[in-house]
Amino acid sequence: MLTHGILNAHLAAALAGLRHKDRFVISDCGLPVPPGVEVIDLALTFGVPRFEQVLDALNPELVLEAGVMAKEARGGVAETWVRDRFDVPLDFVDHDGDGGFKDLVHGTKFVVRTGETTSYANVIFRCGVPF
């Protein structure tokens, strides 16, 4: 049995399968996920687990090179949570519409659904490489 790191078997396997340039999402509990995109549902109740708790758990496990958030999150607490934990450039796009955040969820490897209820607490990360 593991003694540290990600204990959720589904999430651990998905993370182990990530490669350079792959994209995945950490989302609040309300983000619509398009058909065909895997959902790793960690949500237990509203607010559990929090978006920031999932960011904290994933931070030591990943090498990331960029992130995307909705423009509506700019200057808000969700942006602060991401910036405080990950030193990656963030791009901001409209939440809706062609080329918007919801549109960009298409083609991601998976979505990690949290119990977060803070609006626009969603980020798409692009994986880097550790060498």
Chimera marker file (.cmm) of the C-alpha trace (Angstrom):
<marker_set name="trace">
<marker id="1" x="0.000" y="0.000" z="0.000" r="1" g="1" b="0" radius="0.5"/>
<marker id="2" x="1.200" y="3.513" z="-0.773" r="1" g="1" b="0" radius="0.5"/>
<marker id="3" x="2.342" y="5.614" z="2.158" r="1" g="1" b="0" radius="0.5"/>
<marker id="4" x="2.290" y="9.005" z="0.441" r="1" g="1" b="0" radius="0.5"/>
<marker id="5" x="1.309" y="10.779" z="-2.742" r="1" g="1" b="0" radius="0.5"/>
<marker id="6" x="-1.969" y="10.259" z="-4.569" r="1" g="1" b="0" radius="0.5"/>
<marker id="7" x="-3.891" y="7.377" z="-2.986" r="1" g="1" b="0" radius="0.5"/>
<marker id="8" x="-6.885" y="7.474" z="-5.352" r="1" g="1" b="0" radius="0.5"/>
<marker id="9" x="-6.067" y="4.634" z="-7.770" r="1" g="1" b="0" radius="0.5"/>
<marker id="10" x="-8.011" y="6.133" z="-10.687" r="1" g="1" b="0" radius="0.5"/>
<marker id="11" x="-6.291" y="9.521" z="-10.345" r="1" g="1" b="0" radius="0.5"/>
<marker id="12" x="-2.833" y="7.995" z="-9.770" r="1" g="1" b="0" radius="0.5"/>
<marker id="13" x="-3.146" y="5.916" z="-12.933" r="1" g="1" b="0" radius="0.5"/>
<marker id="14" x="-4.321" y="8.896" z="-14.988" r="1" g="1" b="0" radius="0.5"/>
<marker id="15" x="-1.438" y="11.046" z="-13.737" r="1" g="1" b="0" radius="0.5"/>
<marker id="16" x="1.073" y="8.295" z="-14.506" r="1" g="1" b="0" radius="0.5"/>
<marker id="17" x="-0.198" y="8.224" z="-18.084" r="1" g="1" b="0" radius="0.5"/>
<marker id="18" x="0.427" y="11.924" z="-18.743" r="1" g="1" b="0" radius="0.5"/>
<marker id="19" x="3.138" y="12.876" z="-21.230" r="1" g="1" b="0" radius="0.5"/>
<marker id="20" x="4.730" y="16.126" z="-22.401" r="1" g="1" b="0" radius="0.5"/>
<marker id="21" x="2.131" y="18.495" z="-23.905" r="1" g="1" b="0" radius="0.5"/>
<marker id="22" x="-0.839" y="16.482" z="-22.608" r="1" g="1" b="0" radius="0.5"/>
<marker id="23" x="-3.622" y="18.640" z="-21.154" r="1" g="1" b="0" radius="0.5"/>
<marker id="24" x="-5.934" y="17.896" z="-18.262" r="1" g="1" b="0" radius="0.5"/>
<marker id="25" x="-8.477" y="19.841" z="-16.201" r="1" g="1" b="0" radius="0.5"/>
<marker id="26" x="-9.015" y="20.455" z="-12.512" r="1" g="1" b="0" radius="0.5"/>
<marker id="27" x="-12.593" y="21.651" z="-12.168" r="1" g="1" b="0" radius="0.5"/>
<marker id="28" x="-15.225" y="22.864" z="-9.773" r="1" g="1" b="0" radius="0.5"/>
<marker id="29" x="-18.245" y="20.616" z="-9.285" r="1" g="1" b="0" radius="0.5"/>
<marker id="30" x="-20.311" y="22.317" z="-11.993" r="1" g="1" b="0" radius="0.5"/>
<marker id="31" x="-18.136" y="22.323" z="-15.111" r="1" g="1" b="0" radius="0.5"/>
<marker id="32" x="-19.884" y="20.498" z="-17.963" r="1" g="1" b="0" radius="0.5"/>
<marker id="33" x="-17.674" y="17.784" z="-19.415" r="1" g="1" b="0" radius="0.5"/>
<marker id="34" x="-18.100" y="16.840" z="-23.064" r="1" g="1" b="0" radius="0.5"/>
<marker id="35" x="-18.796" y="13.222" z="-24.016" r="1" g="1" b="0" radius="0.5"/>
<marker id="36" x="-15.626" y="11.219" z="-24.488" r="1" g="1" b="0" radius="0.5"/>
<marker id="37" x="-13.549" y="13.092" z="-21.894" r="1" g="1" b="0" radius="0.5"/>
<marker id="38" x="-12.786" y="10.939" z="-18.860" r="1" g="1" b="0" radius="0.5"/>
<marker id="39" x="-13.966" y="12.290" z="-15.500" r="1" g="1" b="0" radius="0.5"/>
<marker id="40" x="-12.146" y="11.438" z="-12.298" r="1" g="1" b="0" radius="0.5"/>
<marker id="41" x="-14.818" y="12.429" z="-9.825" r="1" g="1" b="0" radius="0.5"/>
<marker id="42" x="-13.420" y="13.300" z="-6.409" r="1" g="1" b="0" radius="0.5"/>
<marker id="43" x="-16.486" y="15.331" z="-5.364" r="1" g="1" b="0" radius="0.5"/>
<marker id="44" x="-18.027" y="14.060" z="-2.146" r="1" g="1" b="0" radius="0.5"/>
<marker id="45" x="-20.298" y="16.938" z="-1.119" r="1" g="1" b="0" radius="0.5"/>
<marker id="46" x="-20.486" y="20.609" z="-2.050" r="1" g="1" b="0" radius="0.5"/>
<marker id="47" x="-17.121" y="22.009" z="-0.981" r="1" g="1" b="0" radius="0.5"/>
<marker id="48" x="-15.404" y="18.650" z="-0.414" r="1" g="1" b="0" radius="0.5"/>
<marker id="49" x="-12.726" y="18.366" z="-1.579" r="1" g="1" b="0" radius="0.5"/>
<marker id="50" x="-11.851" y="21.978" z="-2.227" r="1" g="1" b="0" radius="0.5"/>
<marker id="51" x="-10.182" y="23.023" z="-5.482" r="1" g="1" b="0" radius="0.5"/>
<marker id="52" x="-7.174" y="24.277" z="-3.537" r="1" g="1" b="0" radius="0.5"/>
<marker id="53" x="-6.819" y="20.950" z="-1.673" r="1" g="1" b="0" radius="0.5"/>
<marker id="54" x="-6.626" y="19.110" z="-4.972" r="1" g="1" b="0" radius="0.5"/>
<marker id="55" x="-4.090" y="21.638" z="-6.292" r="1" g="1" b="0" radius="0.5"/>
<marker id="56" x="-2.000" y="21.062" z="-3.149" r="1" g="1" b="0" radius="0.5"/>
<marker id="57" x="-2.114" y="17.292" z="-3.591" r="1" g="1" b="0" radius="0.5"/>
<marker id="58" x="-1.176" y="17.438" z="-7.274" r="1" g="1" b="0" radius="0.5"/>
<marker id="59" x="1.547" y="20.079" z="-7.008" r="1" g="1" b="0" radius="0.5"/>
<marker id="60" x="4.442" y="17.784" z="-5.964" r="1" g="1" b="0" radius="0.5"/>
<marker id="61" x="3.383" y="15.123" z="-8.475" r="1" g="1" b="0" radius="0.5"/>
<marker id="62" x="3.530" y="17.151" z="-11.700" r="1" g="1" b="0" radius="0.5"/>
<marker id="63" x="5.751" y="19.086" z="-14.051" r="1" g="1" b="0" radius="0.5"/>
<marker id="64" x="3.630" y="21.692" z="-15.809" r="1" g="1" b="0" radius="0.5"/>
<marker id="65" x="4.474" y="24.273" z="-18.448" r="1" g="1" b="0" radius="0.5"/>
<marker id="66" x="1.271" y="26.310" z="-18.841" r="1" g="1" b="0" radius="0.5"/>
<marker id="67" x="-2.310" y="26.770" z="-17.743" r="1" g="1" b="0" radius="0.5"/>
<marker id="68" x="-5.548" y="28.231" z="-19.038" r="1" g="1" b="0" radius="0.5"/>
<marker id="69" x="-8.378" y="29.730" z="-17.007" r="1" g="1" b="0" radius="0.5"/>
<marker id="70" x="-11.545" y="31.609" z="-17.869" r="1" g="1" b="0" radius="0.5"/>
<marker id="71" x="-11.288" y="35.395" z="-18.101" r="1" g="1" b="0" radius="0.5"/>
<marker id="72" x="-14.016" y="35.492" z="-15.487" r="1" g="1" b="0" radius="0.5"/>
<marker id="73" x="-11.539" y="33.966" z="-12.984" r="1" g="1" b="0" radius="0.5"/>
<marker id="74" x="-8.929" y="36.677" z="-13.559" r="1" g="1" b="0" radius="0.5"/>
<marker id="75" x="-8.235" y="38.576" z="-10.347" r="1" g="1" b="0" radius="0.5"/>
<marker id="76" x="-10.371" y="36.191" z="-8.311" r="1" g="1" b="0" radius="0.5"/>
<marker id="77" x="-9.595" y="33.659" z="-5.616" r="1" g="1" b="0" radius="0.5"/>
<marker id="78" x="-9.351" y="30.731" z="-8.066" r="1" g="1" b="0" radius="0.5"/>
<marker id="79" x="-6.565" y="32.471" z="-9.988" r="1" g="1" b="0" radius="0.5"/>
<marker id="80" x="-4.780" y="33.158" z="-6.689" r="1" g="1" b="0" radius="0.5"/>
<marker id="81" x="-5.048" y="29.485" z="-5.696" r="1" g="1" b="0" radius="0.5"/>
<marker id="82" x="-3.421" y="28.422" z="-8.980" r="1" g="1" b="0" radius="0.5"/>
<marker id="83" x="-0.709" y="31.106" z="-9.007" r="1" g="1" b="0" radius="0.5"/>
<marker id="84" x="0.216" y="30.448" z="-5.359" r="1" g="1" b="0" radius="0.5"/>
<marker id="85" x="0.912" y="26.792" z="-6.140" r="1" g="1" b="0" radius="0.5"/>
<marker id="86" x="2.198" y="26.623" z="-9.704" r="1" g="1" b="0" radius="0.5"/>
<marker id="87" x="4.820" y="28.796" z="-11.343" r="1" g="1" b="0" radius="0.5"/>
<marker id="88" x="3.434" y="28.555" z="-14.868" r="1" g="1" b="0" radius="0.5"/>
<marker id="89" x="2.205" y="31.178" z="-17.313" r="1" g="1" b="0" radius="0.5"/>
<marker id="90" x="-1.577" y="31.431" z="-17.376" r="1" g="1" b="0" radius="0.5"/>
<marker id="91" x="-3.639" y="32.361" z="-20.409" r="1" g="1" b="0" radius="0.5"/>
<marker id="92" x="-7.203" y="33.575" z="-20.019" r="1" g="1" b="0" radius="0.5"/>
<marker id="93" x="-10.054" y="32.878" z="-22.441" r="1" g="1" b="0" radius="0.5"/>
<marker id="94" x="-13.796" y="33.492" z="-22.327" r="1" g="1" b="0" radius="0.5"/>
<marker id="95" x="-15.629" y="30.847" z="-20.305" r="1" g="1" b="0" radius="0.5"/>
<marker id="96" x="-18.141" y="30.208" z="-23.103" r="1" g="1" b="0" radius="0.5"/>
<marker id="97" x="-18.134" y="30.328" z="-26.898" r="1" g="1" b="0" radius="0.5"/>
<marker id="98" x="-15.852" y="29.138" z="-29.663" r="1" g="1" b="0" radius="0.5"/>
<marker id="99" x="-12.311" y="28.849" z="-28.327" r="1" g="1" b="0" radius="0.5"/>
<marker id="100" x="-13.579" y="29.438" z="-24.800" r="1" g="1" b="0" radius="0.5"/>
<marker id="101" x="-12.698" y="27.442" z="-21.712" r="1" g="1" b="0" radius="0.5"/>
<marker id="102" x="-15.559" y="24.972" z="-22.066" r="1" g="1" b="0" radius="0.5"/>
<marker id="103" x="-14.603" y="24.443" z="-25.718" r="1" g="1" b="0" radius="0.5"/>
<marker id="104" x="-10.964" y="23.786" z="-24.755" r="1" g="1" b="0" radius="0.5"/>
<marker id="105" x="-12.031" y="20.959" z="-22.421" r="1" g="1" b="0" radius="0.5"/>
<marker id="106" x="-12.572" y="18.940" z="-25.613" r="1" g="1" b="0" radius="0.5"/>
<marker id="107" x="-9.362" y="17.057" z="-26.320" r="1" g="1" b="0" radius="0.5"/>
<marker id="108" x="-8.071" y="17.022" z="-22.753" r="1" g="1" b="0" radius="0.5"/>
<marker id="109" x="-6.995" y="13.676" z="-21.313" r="1" g="1" b="0" radius="0.5"/>
<marker id="110" x="-9.285" y="13.903" z="-18.296" r="1" g="1" b="0" radius="0.5"/>
<marker id="111" x="-11.124" y="16.175" z="-15.884" r="1" g="1" b="0" radius="0.5"/>
<marker id="112" x="-10.545" y="15.972" z="-12.126" r="1" g="1" b="0" radius="0.5"/>
<marker id="113" x="-13.875" y="17.041" z="-10.618" r="1" g="1" b="0" radius="0.5"/>
<marker id="114" x="-13.642" y="18.552" z="-7.163" r="1" g="1" b="0" radius="0.5"/>
<marker id="115" x="-16.460" y="19.535" z="-4.822" r="1" g="1" b="0" radius="0.5"/>
<marker id="116" x="-15.547" y="23.211" z="-5.241" r="1" g="1" b="0" radius="0.5"/>
<marker id="117" x="-18.442" y="25.687" z="-5.424" r="1" g="1" b="0" radius="0.5"/>
<marker id="118" x="-16.419" y="28.841" z="-6.133" r="1" g="1" b="0" radius="0.5"/>
<marker id="119" x="-17.380" y="30.132" z="-9.577" r="1" g="1" b="0" radius="0.5"/>
<marker id="120" x="-14.807" y="29.648" z="-12.341" r="1" g="1" b="0" radius="0.5"/>
<marker id="121" x="-12.521" y="27.471" z="-10.185" r="1" g="1" b="0" radius="0.5"/>
<marker id="122" x="-11.327" y="25.574" z="-13.255" r="1" g="1" b="0" radius="0.5"/>
<marker id="123" x="-7.912" y="25.274" z="-14.848" r="1" g="1" b="0" radius="0.5"/>
<marker id="124" x="-6.556" y="23.410" z="-17.837" r="1" g="1" b="0" radius="0.5"/>
<marker id="125" x="-2.918" y="22.469" z="-17.309" r="1" g="1" b="0" radius="0.5"/>
<marker id="126" x="-0.417" y="21.471" z="-20.006" r="1" g="1" b="0" radius="0.5"/>
<marker id="127" x="2.248" y="19.036" z="-18.896" r="1" g="1" b="0" radius="0.5"/>
<marker id="128" x="5.928" y="19.798" z="-19.109" r="1" g="1" b="0" radius="0.5"/>
<marker id="129" x="8.895" y="17.486" z="-18.921" r="1" g="1" b="0" radius="0.5"/>
<marker id="130" x="11.276" y="17.097" z="-15.948" r="1" g="1" b="0" radius="0.5"/>
<marker id="131" x="14.501" y="17.204" z="-17.992" r="1" g="1" b="0" radius="0.5"/>
<link id1="1" id2="2" r="1" g="1" b="0" radius="0.2"/>
<link id1="2" id2="3" r="1" g="1" b="0" radius="0.2"/>
<link id1="3" id2="4" r="1" g="1" b="0" radius="0.2"/>
<link id1="4" id2="5" r="1" g="1" b="0" radius="0.2"/>
<link id1="5" id2="6" r="1" g="1" b="0" radius="0.2"/>
<link id1="6" id2="7" r="1" g="1" b="0" radius="0.2"/>
<link id1="7" id2="8" r="1" g="1" b="0" radius="0.2"/>
<link id1="8" id2="9" r="1" g="1" b="0" radius="0.2"/>
<link id1="9" id2="10" r="1" g="1" b="0" radius="0.2"/>
<link id1="10" id2="11" r="1" g="1" b="0" radius="0.2"/>
<link id1="11" id2="12" r="1" g="1" b="0" radius="0.2"/>
<link id1="12" id2="13" r="1" g="1" b="0" radius="0.2"/>
<link id1="13" id2="14" r="1" g="1" b="0" radius="0.2"/>
<link id1="14" id2="15" r="1" g="1" b="0" radius="0.2"/>
<link id1="15" id2="16" r="1" g="1" b="0" radius="0.2"/>
<link id1="16" id2="17" r="1" g="1" b="0" radius="0.2"/>
<link id1="17" id2="18" r="1" g="1" b="0" radius="0.2"/>
<link id1="18" id2="19" r="1" g="1" b="0" radius="0.2"/>
<link id1="19" id2="20" r="1" g="1" b="0" radius="0.2"/>
<link id1="20" id2="21" r="1" g="1" b="0" radius="0.2"/>
<link id1="21" id2="22" r="1" g="1" b="0" radius="0.2"/>
<link id1="22" id2="23" r="1" g="1" b="0" radius="0.2"/>
<link id1="23" id2="24" r="1" g="1" b="0" radius="0.2"/>
<link id1="24" id2="25" r="1" g="1" b="0" radius="0.2"/>
<link id1="25" id2="26" r="1" g="1" b="0" radius="0.2"/>
<link id1="26" id2="27" r="1" g="1" b="0" radius="0.2"/>
<link id1="27" id2="28" r="1" g="1" b="0" radius="0.2"/>
<link id1="28" id2="29" r="1" g="1" b="0" radius="0.2"/>
<link id1="29" id2="30" r="1" g="1" b="0" radius="0.2"/>
<link id1="30" id2="31" r="1" g="1" b="0" radius="0.2"/>
<link id1="31" id2="32" r="1" g="1" b="0" radius="0.2"/>
<link id1="32" id2="33" r="1" g="1" b="0" radius="0.2"/>
<link id1="33" id2="34" r="1" g="1" b="0" radius="0.2"/>
<link id1="34" id2="35" r="1" g="1" b="0" radius="0.2"/>
<link id1="35" id2="36" r="1" g="1" b="0" radius="0.2"/>
<link id1="36" id2="37" r="1" g="1" b="0" radius="0.2"/>
<link id1="37" id2="38" r="1" g="1" b="0" radius="0.2"/>
<link id1="38" id2="39" r="1" g="1" b="0" radius="0.2"/>
<link id1="39" id2="40" r="1" g="1" b="0" radius="0.2"/>
<link id1="40" id2="41" r="1" g="1" b="0" radius="0.2"/>
<link id1="41" id2="42" r="1" g="1" b="0" radius="0.2"/>
<link id1="42" id2="43" r="1" g="1" b="0" radius="0.2"/>
<link id1="43" id2="44" r="1" g="1" b="0" radius="0.2"/>
<link id1="44" id2="45" r="1" g="1" b="0" radius="0.2"/>
<link id1="45" id2="46" r="1" g="1" b="0" radius="0.2"/>
<link id1="46" id2="47" r="1" g="1" b="0" radius="0.2"/>
<link id1="47" id2="48" r="1" g="1" b="0" radius="0.2"/>
<link id1="48" id2="49" r="1" g="1" b="0" radius="0.2"/>
<link id1="49" id2="50" r="1" g="1" b="0" radius="0.2"/>
<link id1="50" id2="51" r="1" g="1" b="0" radius="0.2"/>
<link id1="51" id2="52" r="1" g="1" b="0" radius="0.2"/>
<link id1="52" id2="53" r="1" g="1" b="0" radius="0.2"/>
<link id1="53" id2="54" r="1" g="1" b="0" radius="0.2"/>
<link id1="54" id2="55" r="1" g="1" b="0" radius="0.2"/>
<link id1="55" id2="56" r="1" g="1" b="0" radius="0.2"/>
<link id1="56" id2="57" r="1" g="1" b="0" radius="0.2"/>
<link id1="57" id2="58" r="1" g="1" b="0" radius="0.2"/>
<link id1="58" id2="59" r="1" g="1" b="0" radius="0.2"/>
<link id1="59" id2="60" r="1" g="1" b="0" radius="0.2"/>
<link id1="60" id2="61" r="1" g="1" b="0" radius="0.2"/>
<link id1="61" id2="62" r="1" g="1" b="0" radius="0.2"/>
<link id1="62" id2="63" r="1" g="1" b="0" radius="0.2"/>
<link id1="63" id2="64" r="1" g="1" b="0" radius="0.2"/>
<link id1="64" id2="65" r="1" g="1" b="0" radius="0.2"/>
<link id1="65" id2="66" r="1" g="1" b="0" radius="0.2"/>
<link id1="66" id2="67" r="1" g="1" b="0" radius="0.2"/>
<link id1="67" id2="68" r="1" g="1" b="0" radius="0.2"/>
<link id1="68" id2="69" r="1" g="1" b="0" radius="0.2"/>
<link id1="69" id2="70" r="1" g="1" b="0" radius="0.2"/>
<link id1="70" id2="71" r="1" g="1" b="0" radius="0.2"/>
<link id1="71" id2="72" r="1" g="1" b="0" radius="0.2"/>
<link id1="72" id2="73" r="1" g="1" b="0" radius="0.2"/>
<link id1="73" id2="74" r="1" g="1" b="0" radius="0.2"/>
<link id1="74" id2="75" r="1" g="1" b="0" radius="0.2"/>
<link id1="75" id2="76" r="1" g="1" b="0" radius="0.2"/>
<link id1="76" id2="77" r="1" g="1" b="0" radius="0.2"/>
<link id1="77" id2="78" r="1" g="1" b="0" radius="0.2"/>
<link id1="78" id2="79" r="1" g="1" b="0" radius="0.2"/>
<link id1="79" id2="80" r="1" g="1" b="0" radius="0.2"/>
<link id1="80" id2="81" r="1" g="1" b="0" radius="0.2"/>
<link id1="81" id2="82" r="1" g="1" b="0" radius="0.2"/>
<link id1="82" id2="83" r="1" g="1" b="0" radius="0.2"/>
<link id1="83" id2="84" r="1" g="1" b="0" radius="0.2"/>
<link id1="84" id2="85" r="1" g="1" b="0" radius="0.2"/>
<link id1="85" id2="86" r="1" g="1" b="0" radius="0.2"/>
<link id1="86" id2="87" r="1" g="1" b="0" radius="0.2"/>
<link id1="87" id2="88" r="1" g="1" b="0" radius="0.2"/>
<link id1="88" id2="89" r="1" g="1" b="0" radius="0.2"/>
<link id1="89" id2="90" r="1" g="1" b="0" radius="0.2"/>
<link id1="90" id2="91" r="1" g="1" b="0" radius="0.2"/>
<link id1="91" id2="92" r="1" g="1" b="0" radius="0.2"/>
<link id1="92" id2="93" r="1" g="1" b="0" radius="0.2"/>
<link id1="93" id2="94" r="1" g="1" b="0" radius="0.2"/>
<link id1="94" id2="95" r="1" g="1" b="0" radius="0.2"/>
<link id1="95" id2="96" r="1" g="1" b="0" radius="0.2"/>
<link id1="96" id2="97" r="1" g="1" b="0" radius="0.2"/>
<link id1="97" id2="98" r="1" g="1" b="0" radius="0.2"/>
<link id1="98" id2="99" r="1" g="1" b="0" radius="0.2"/>
<link id1="99" id2="100" r="1" g="1" b="0" radius="0.2"/>
<link id1="100" id2="101" r="1" g="1" b="0" radius="0.2"/>
<link id1="101" id2="102" r="1" g="1" b="0" radius="0.2"/>
<link id1="102" id2="103" r="1" g="1" b="0" radius="0.2"/>
<link id1="103" id2="104" r="1" g="1" b="0" radius="0.2"/>
<link id1="104" id2="105" r="1" g="1" b="0" radius="0.2"/>
<link id1="105" id2="106" r="1" g="1" b="0" radius="0.2"/>
<link id1="106" id2="107" r="1" g="1" b="0" radius="0.2"/>
<link id1="107" id2="108" r="1" g="1" b="0" radius="0.2"/>
<link id1="108" id2="109" r="1" g="1" b="0" radius="0.2"/>
<link id1="109" id2="110" r="1" g="1" b="0" radius="0.2"/>
<link id1="110" id2="111" r="1" g="1" b="0" radius="0.2"/>
<link id1="111" id2="112" r="1" g="1" b="0" radius="0.2"/>
<link id1="112" id2="113" r="1" g="1" b="0" radius="0.2"/>
<link id1="113" id2="114" r="1" g="1" b="0" radius="0.2"/>
<link id1="114" id2="115" r="1" g="1" b="0" radius="0.2"/>
<link id1="115" id2="116" r="1" g="1" b="0" radius="0.2"/>
<link id1="116" id2="117" r="1" g="1" b="0" radius="0.2"/>
<link id1="117" id2="118" r="1" g="1" b="0" radius="0.2"/>
<link id1="118" id2="119" r="1" g="1" b="0" radius="0.2"/>
<link id1="119" id2="120" r="1" g="1" b="0" radius="0.2"/>
<link id1="120" id2="121" r="1" g="1" b="0" radius="0.2"/>
<link id1="121" id2="122" r="1" g="1" b="0" radius="0.2"/>
<link id1="122" id2="123" r="1" g="1" b="0" radius="0.2"/>
<link id1="123" id2="124" r="1" g="1" b="0" radius="0.2"/>
<link id1="124" id2="125" r="1" g="1" b="0" radius="0.2"/>
<link id1="125" id2="126" r="1" g="1" b="0" radius="0.2"/>
<link id1="126" id2="127" r="1" g="1" b="0" radius="0.2"/>
<link id1="127" id2="128" r="1" g="1" b="0" radius="0.2"/>
<link id1="128" id2="129" r="1" g="1" b="0" radius="0.2"/>
<link id1="129" id2="130" r="1" g="1" b="0" radius="0.2"/>
<link id1="130" id2="131" r="1" g="1" b="0" radius="0.2"/>
</marker_set>
